[in-house]
Amino acid sequence: MPHVGLEGPSSHTAFVIVDVQNDFCEGGSLAVAGGRAAAAEITGWIKENSGRYVAIGATRDSHVEPKGHFSDHPDFVDSWPAHCVAGTVGELPPAELGIQPESVFSKGAFEAAYSGFQGRNHNGQCLLRWLQDAGVTSLHIAGIAFDHCVLHTALDGAATGFSVTVLSDMSPGVSPTTSAAAAREMAANDIWVTTRDQAWSRCRGAG
Ligand SMILES: [Zn+2]
């Protein structure tokens, strides 16, 4: 008989905020519509649910010389306008993000890096090790953009053994087409794409 239970206090869930940064919000160099609203919604959600998360981390783009990731003629798929350059205002979280994550993982200094699992914190620790040290078994992920860095962070999370839930209503995408493809790819990799109201009600079947 498969065991089916609800995700609850007995599961060790972390919240990972993905790339909620000024340049990805309205007014930034690579603005995604809905970025500021998502920052505010993620803030409200974490404040309401902080007691249920064993860890709250964040990832960020922090580019120095990321080669072909930047282009003066970007295709908005593999190349982009310059964004989130280390040491600039564009790299910082927007004012709407009113919470301080316990650890921030920077990625992409010298190459494109769409997954937060490529990042390291100020101690040089990678996201995977930090989550493992905190005893985390499942992840709630939200941020910018749904069809790029949220997608790749979720895929890496699932590939490394976490139960992954993506909160799509707090994760704006760059385009509807790539967002639909991202949702299909996540579903195919056992990632649950849902909304806030269902975040804690994932039925987990263990065979
Ligand atoms: Zn980037």
Residues whose N, C-alpha, C, O or C-beta is under 5 A from the ligand:
A	BS01	ZN	D61
